[in-house]
Amino acid sequence: MPNPKTEIGKSVDAVRKMREAAKQAAAELEAERVRREAESHPKG
């Protein structure tokens, strides 16, 4: 019989990993957008 506490812990861990991955992806997208804007609007 599975221990409910470890099952909950696993799902919490999975959610945490998903959130971290989403945060990372959002940061990468933002960096890409900023870089594209900088390329299309050269300063100077």
C-alpha distance matrix in Angstrom:
0.0 3.8 6.5 9.0 11.8 11.5 11.2 14.2 15.9 15.7 17.3 19.8 20.7 21.2 23.4 25.3 25.9 27.1 29.4 30.8 31.5 33.1 35.2 36.3 37.3 39.2 41.1 42.0 43.2 45.3 46.8 47.7 49.3 51.3 52.5 53.6 55.5 57.2 58.3 59.6 61.4 62.9 64.2 67.8
3.8 0.0 3.8 6.1 8.7 7.9 7.4 10.7 12.1 11.8 13.6 16.1 16.9 17.4 19.7 21.5 22.2 23.4 25.7 27.0 27.8 29.5 31.5 32.6 33.6 35.6 37.3 38.3 39.6 41.6 43.1 44.1 45.7 47.6 48.8 50.1 51.9 53.5 54.7 56.1 57.8 59.2 60.4 64.1
6.5 3.8 0.0 3.8 5.5 5.6 6.4 8.8 10.0 10.9 12.8 14.5 15.5 16.9 18.8 20.2 21.3 22.9 24.7 26.0 27.2 28.9 30.5 31.8 33.2 34.9 36.5 37.8 39.2 40.9 42.4 43.7 45.2 46.9 48.2 49.7 51.3 52.8 54.2 55.7 57.2 58.6 59.5 63.2
9.0 6.1 3.8 0.0 3.8 5.5 5.0 6.1 8.5 9.8 10.7 12.2 14.1 15.3 16.5 18.2 19.9 21.0 22.5 24.2 25.6 26.8 28.5 30.2 31.4 32.8 34.6 36.1 37.3 38.8 40.6 41.9 43.2 44.9 46.5 47.8 49.2 50.9 52.4 53.7 55.1 56.7 57.6 61.3
11.8 8.7 5.5 3.8 0.0 3.8 5.4 5.2 6.1 8.6 10.0 10.5 12.1 14.2 15.3 16.3 18.2 19.9 21.0 22.4 24.2 25.6 26.8 28.4 30.1 31.4 32.8 34.6 36.0 37.3 38.9 40.5 41.9 43.3 44.9 46.5 47.8 49.3 51.0 52.4 53.6 55.0 55.8 59.4
11.5 7.9 5.6 5.5 3.8 0.0 3.8 5.4 4.8 6.1 8.7 9.7 10.2 12.1 14.1 15.0 16.2 18.2 19.7 20.8 22.3 24.1 25.4 26.6 28.3 30.0 31.3 32.7 34.3 35.9 37.2 38.7 40.3 41.8 43.1 44.8 46.3 47.7 49.2 50.8 52.2 53.4 54.3 57.9
11.2 7.4 6.4 5.0 5.4 3.8 0.0 3.8 5.4 5.1 6.4 8.6 9.8 10.6 12.5 14.2 15.3 16.6 18.5 20.0 21.1 22.6 24.4 25.7 26.9 28.6 30.3 31.6 32.9 34.6 36.2 37.5 38.9 40.7 42.1 43.4 45.0 46.6 48.0 49.4 50.9 52.4 53.5 57.1
14.2 10.7 8.8 6.1 5.2 5.4 3.8 0.0 3.8 5.4 5.2 6.1 8.5 9.8 10.5 12.2 14.2 15.2 16.4 18.3 19.9 20.9 22.4 24.2 25.6 26.8 28.5 30.2 31.4 32.8 34.6 36.0 37.2 38.8 40.5 41.9 43.2 44.9 46.5 47.8 49.1 50.6 51.5 55.2
15.9 12.1 10.0 8.5 6.1 4.8 5.4 3.8 0.0 3.8 5.5 5.1 6.1 8.6 9.9 10.4 12.2 14.2 15.2 16.4 18.2 19.8 20.9 22.4 24.2 25.6 26.9 28.6 30.1 31.4 32.9 34.6 36.0 37.4 38.9 40.6 42.0 43.3 45.0 46.5 47.8 49.1 49.9 53.5
15.7 11.8 10.9 9.8 8.6 6.1 5.1 5.4 3.8 0.0 3.8 5.5 5.1 6.1 8.7 9.8 10.5 12.3 14.2 15.3 16.4 18.2 19.9 21.0 22.4 24.2 25.7 26.9 28.4 30.2 31.5 32.9 34.5 36.1 37.4 38.9 40.6 42.0 43.4 44.9 46.4 47.7 48.8 52.4
17.3 13.6 12.8 10.7 10.0 8.7 6.4 5.2 5.5 3.8 0.0 3.8 5.3 4.9 6.1 8.5 9.7 10.4 12.2 14.1 15.1 16.3 18.2 19.8 20.8 22.3 24.2 25.6 26.6 28.3 30.1 31.3 32.6 34.4 35.9 37.2 38.7 40.4 41.8 43.1 44.6 46.2 47.3 51.0
19.8 16.1 14.5 12.2 10.5 9.7 8.6 6.1 5.1 5.5 3.8 0.0 3.8 5.4 5.1 6.1 8.6 9.8 10.5 12.3 14.2 15.2 16.4 18.3 19.9 20.9 22.5 24.3 25.6 26.8 28.6 30.2 31.4 32.9 34.6 36.1 37.4 38.9 40.6 42.0 43.2 44.7 45.5 49.2
20.7 16.9 15.5 14.1 12.1 10.2 9.8 8.5 6.1 5.1 5.3 3.8 0.0 3.8 5.5 5.0 6.2 8.6 9.8 10.5 12.2 14.2 15.2 16.4 18.3 19.9 21.1 22.6 24.3 25.7 27.0 28.6 30.2 31.6 32.9 34.6 36.2 37.5 39.0 40.7 42.0 43.2 44.1 47.7
21.2 17.4 16.9 15.3 14.2 12.1 10.6 9.8 8.6 6.1 4.9 5.4 3.8 0.0 3.8 5.4 5.1 6.1 8.6 9.9 10.5 12.2 14.2 15.2 16.3 18.2 19.9 21.0 22.4 24.2 25.7 26.9 28.4 30.2 31.5 32.8 34.5 36.1 37.4 38.9 40.4 41.8 43.0 46.7
23.4 19.7 18.8 16.5 15.3 14.1 12.5 10.5 9.9 8.7 6.1 5.1 5.5 3.8 0.0 3.8 5.4 5.0 6.1 8.6 9.8 10.4 12.2 14.1 15.1 16.3 18.2 19.9 20.8 22.3 24.2 25.6 26.7 28.4 30.1 31.4 32.7 34.5 36.0 37.3 38.6 40.2 41.3 45.0
25.3 21.5 20.2 18.2 16.3 15.0 14.2 12.2 10.4 9.8 8.5 6.1 5.0 5.4 3.8 0.0 3.8 5.4 5.1 6.2 8.6 9.8 10.5 12.3 14.2 15.3 16.5 18.4 19.9 21.0 22.6 24.4 25.7 27.0 28.6 30.3 31.6 33.0 34.7 36.2 37.4 38.7 39.5 43.1
25.9 22.2 21.3 19.9 18.2 16.2 15.3 14.2 12.2 10.5 9.7 8.6 6.2 5.1 5.4 3.8 0.0 3.8 5.4 5.1 6.1 8.6 9.8 10.5 12.2 14.2 15.3 16.5 18.3 19.9 21.1 22.5 24.3 25.7 26.9 28.6 30.3 31.6 33.0 34.7 36.1 37.3 38.3 42.0
27.1 23.4 22.9 21.0 19.9 18.2 16.6 15.2 14.2 12.3 10.4 9.8 8.6 6.1 5.0 5.4 3.8 0.0 3.8 5.4 5.1 6.1 8.5 9.8 10.4 12.1 14.2 15.3 16.3 18.2 19.9 20.9 22.3 24.2 25.6 26.8 28.5 30.1 31.5 32.8 34.4 35.9 37.2 40.9
29.4 25.7 24.7 22.5 21.0 19.7 18.5 16.4 15.2 14.2 12.2 10.5 9.8 8.6 6.1 5.1 5.4 3.8 0.0 3.8 5.4 5.0 6.1 8.5 9.8 10.4 12.2 14.2 15.2 16.3 18.3 19.9 20.9 22.4 24.2 25.6 26.8 28.5 30.2 31.5 32.7 34.2 35.2 38.9
30.8 27.0 26.0 24.2 22.4 20.8 20.0 18.3 16.4 15.3 14.1 12.3 10.5 9.9 8.6 6.2 5.1 5.4 3.8 0.0 3.8 5.5 5.1 6.1 8.6 9.9 10.6 12.3 14.3 15.3 16.5 18.4 20.0 21.1 22.5 24.4 25.8 27.0 28.7 30.4 31.5 32.7 33.6 37.2
31.5 27.8 27.2 25.6 24.2 22.3 21.1 19.9 18.2 16.4 15.1 14.2 12.2 10.5 9.8 8.6 6.1 5.1 5.4 3.8 0.0 3.8 5.4 5.1 6.1 8.6 9.9 10.5 12.2 14.2 15.3 16.5 18.3 20.0 21.0 22.5 24.4 25.7 27.0 28.6 30.2 31.4 32.7 36.4
33.1 29.5 28.9 26.8 25.6 24.1 22.6 20.9 19.8 18.2 16.3 15.2 14.2 12.2 10.4 9.8 8.6 6.1 5.0 5.5 3.8 0.0 3.8 5.4 5.0 6.1 8.6 9.8 10.4 12.2 14.2 15.2 16.4 18.2 19.8 21.0 22.4 24.2 25.7 26.9 28.4 30.0 31.3 35.0
35.2 31.5 30.5 28.5 26.8 25.4 24.4 22.4 20.9 19.9 18.2 16.4 15.2 14.2 12.2 10.5 9.8 8.5 6.1 5.1 5.4 3.8 0.0 3.8 5.5 5.1 6.2 8.7 9.9 10.5 12.3 14.3 15.3 16.5 18.3 20.0 21.1 22.5 24.4 25.8 26.8 28.3 29.2 32.9
36.3 32.6 31.8 30.2 28.4 26.6 25.7 24.2 22.4 21.0 19.8 18.3 16.4 15.2 14.1 12.3 10.5 9.8 8.5 6.1 5.1 5.4 3.8 0.0 3.8 5.5 5.1 6.2 8.7 9.9 10.6 12.4 14.3 15.4 16.5 18.4 20.1 21.1 22.6 24.5 25.7 26.8 27.9 31.5
37.3 33.6 33.2 31.4 30.1 28.3 26.9 25.6 24.2 22.4 20.8 19.9 18.3 16.3 15.1 14.2 12.2 10.4 9.8 8.6 6.1 5.0 5.5 3.8 0.0 3.8 5.4 5.1 6.2 8.6 9.9 10.5 12.3 14.2 15.3 16.5 18.4 19.9 21.1 22.6 24.2 25.7 27.2 30.9
39.2 35.6 34.9 32.8 31.4 30.0 28.6 26.8 25.6 24.2 22.3 20.9 19.9 18.2 16.3 15.3 14.2 12.1 10.4 9.9 8.6 6.1 5.1 5.5 3.8 0.0 3.8 5.4 5.1 6.1 8.6 9.8 10.5 12.2 14.1 15.3 16.5 18.3 19.9 21.1 22.4 24.1 25.3 29.1
41.1 37.3 36.5 34.6 32.8 31.3 30.3 28.5 26.9 25.7 24.2 22.5 21.1 19.9 18.2 16.5 15.3 14.2 12.2 10.6 9.9 8.6 6.2 5.1 5.4 3.8 0.0 3.8 5.5 5.1 6.2 8.6 9.9 10.5 12.2 14.3 15.4 16.5 18.4 20.0 21.0 22.2 23.1 26.8
42.0 38.3 37.8 36.1 34.6 32.7 31.6 30.2 28.6 26.9 25.6 24.3 22.6 21.0 19.9 18.4 16.5 15.3 14.2 12.3 10.5 9.8 8.7 6.2 5.1 5.4 3.8 0.0 3.8 5.4 5.1 6.2 8.6 9.9 10.5 12.3 14.3 15.3 16.5 18.4 19.9 20.9 22.4 26.1
43.2 39.6 39.2 37.3 36.0 34.3 32.9 31.4 30.1 28.4 26.6 25.6 24.3 22.4 20.8 19.9 18.3 16.3 15.2 14.3 12.2 10.4 9.9 8.7 6.2 5.1 5.5 3.8 0.0 3.8 5.5 5.1 6.2 8.6 9.8 10.5 12.3 14.2 15.3 16.5 18.2 19.9 21.6 25.4
45.3 41.6 40.9 38.8 37.3 35.9 34.6 32.8 31.4 30.2 28.3 26.8 25.7 24.2 22.3 21.0 19.9 18.2 16.3 15.3 14.2 12.2 10.5 9.9 8.6 6.1 5.1 5.4 3.8 0.0 3.8 5.4 5.1 6.2 8.5 9.9 10.6 12.3 14.2 15.4 16.4 18.0 19.2 23.0
46.8 43.1 42.4 40.6 38.9 37.2 36.2 34.6 32.9 31.5 30.1 28.6 27.0 25.7 24.2 22.6 21.1 19.9 18.3 16.5 15.3 14.2 12.3 10.6 9.9 8.6 6.2 5.1 5.5 3.8 0.0 3.8 5.5 5.1 6.1 8.6 9.9 10.5 12.3 14.3 15.3 16.2 17.4 21.1
47.7 44.1 43.7 41.9 40.5 38.7 37.5 36.0 34.6 32.9 31.3 30.2 28.6 26.9 25.6 24.4 22.5 20.9 19.9 18.4 16.5 15.2 14.3 12.4 10.5 9.8 8.6 6.2 5.1 5.4 3.8 0.0 3.8 5.5 5.1 6.2 8.6 9.8 10.5 12.3 14.2 15.4 17.4 21.0
49.3 45.7 45.2 43.2 41.9 40.3 38.9 37.2 36.0 34.5 32.6 31.4 30.2 28.4 26.7 25.7 24.3 22.3 20.9 20.0 18.3 16.4 15.3 14.3 12.3 10.5 9.9 8.6 6.2 5.1 5.5 3.8 0.0 3.8 5.4 5.1 6.2 8.6 9.9 10.6 12.1 14.1 16.1 19.8
51.3 47.6 46.9 44.9 43.3 41.8 40.7 38.8 37.4 36.1 34.4 32.9 31.6 30.2 28.4 27.0 25.7 24.2 22.4 21.1 20.0 18.2 16.5 15.4 14.2 12.2 10.5 9.9 8.6 6.2 5.1 5.5 3.8 0.0 3.8 5.5 5.1 6.2 8.7 10.0 10.4 11.9 13.2 16.9
52.5 48.8 48.2 46.5 44.9 43.1 42.1 40.5 38.9 37.4 35.9 34.6 32.9 31.5 30.1 28.6 26.9 25.6 24.2 22.5 21.0 19.8 18.3 16.5 15.3 14.1 12.2 10.5 9.8 8.5 6.1 5.1 5.4 3.8 0.0 3.8 5.4 5.1 6.2 8.7 9.9 10.5 12.4 16.0
53.6 50.1 49.7 47.8 46.5 44.8 43.4 41.9 40.6 38.9 37.2 36.1 34.6 32.8 31.4 30.3 28.6 26.8 25.6 24.4 22.5 21.0 20.0 18.4 16.5 15.3 14.3 12.3 10.5 9.9 8.6 6.2 5.1 5.5 3.8 0.0 3.8 5.4 5.0 6.2 8.5 10.1 12.8 16.3
55.5 51.9 51.3 49.2 47.8 46.3 45.0 43.2 42.0 40.6 38.7 37.4 36.2 34.5 32.7 31.6 30.3 28.5 26.8 25.8 24.4 22.4 21.1 20.1 18.4 16.5 15.4 14.3 12.3 10.6 9.9 8.6 6.2 5.1 5.4 3.8 0.0 3.8 5.4 5.1 6.0 8.4 10.5 14.2
57.2 53.5 52.8 50.9 49.3 47.7 46.6 44.9 43.3 42.0 40.4 38.9 37.5 36.1 34.5 33.0 31.6 30.1 28.5 27.0 25.7 24.2 22.5 21.1 19.9 18.3 16.5 15.3 14.2 12.3 10.5 9.8 8.6 6.2 5.1 5.4 3.8 0.0 3.8 5.6 5.2 5.8 7.6 11.3
58.3 54.7 54.2 52.4 51.0 49.2 48.0 46.5 45.0 43.4 41.8 40.6 39.0 37.4 36.0 34.7 33.0 31.5 30.2 28.7 27.0 25.7 24.4 22.6 21.1 19.9 18.4 16.5 15.3 14.2 12.3 10.5 9.9 8.7 6.2 5.0 5.4 3.8 0.0 3.8 5.5 5.7 8.9 12.0
59.6 56.1 55.7 53.7 52.4 50.8 49.4 47.8 46.5 44.9 43.1 42.0 40.7 38.9 37.3 36.2 34.7 32.8 31.5 30.4 28.6 26.9 25.8 24.5 22.6 21.1 20.0 18.4 16.5 15.4 14.3 12.3 10.6 10.0 8.7 6.2 5.1 5.6 3.8 0.0 3.8 6.1 9.5 12.4
61.4 57.8 57.2 55.1 53.6 52.2 50.9 49.1 47.8 46.4 44.6 43.2 42.0 40.4 38.6 37.4 36.1 34.4 32.7 31.5 30.2 28.4 26.8 25.7 24.2 22.4 21.0 19.9 18.2 16.4 15.3 14.2 12.1 10.4 9.9 8.5 6.0 5.2 5.5 3.8 0.0 3.8 6.3 9.2
62.9 59.2 58.6 56.7 55.0 53.4 52.4 50.6 49.1 47.7 46.2 44.7 43.2 41.8 40.2 38.7 37.3 35.9 34.2 32.7 31.4 30.0 28.3 26.8 25.7 24.1 22.2 20.9 19.9 18.0 16.2 15.4 14.1 11.9 10.5 10.1 8.4 5.8 5.7 6.1 3.8 0.0 3.8 6.5
64.2 60.4 59.5 57.6 55.8 54.3 53.5 51.5 49.9 48.8 47.3 45.5 44.1 43.0 41.3 39.5 38.3 37.2 35.2 33.6 32.7 31.3 29.2 27.9 27.2 25.3 23.1 22.4 21.6 19.2 17.4 17.4 16.1 13.2 12.4 12.8 10.5 7.6 8.9 9.5 6.3 3.8 0.0 3.8
67.8 64.1 63.2 61.3 59.4 57.9 57.1 55.2 53.5 52.4 51.0 49.2 47.7 46.7 45.0 43.1 42.0 40.9 38.9 37.2 36.4 35.0 32.9 31.5 30.9 29.1 26.8 26.1 25.4 23.0 21.1 21.0 19.8 16.9 16.0 16.3 14.2 11.3 12.0 12.4 9.2 6.5 3.8 0.0
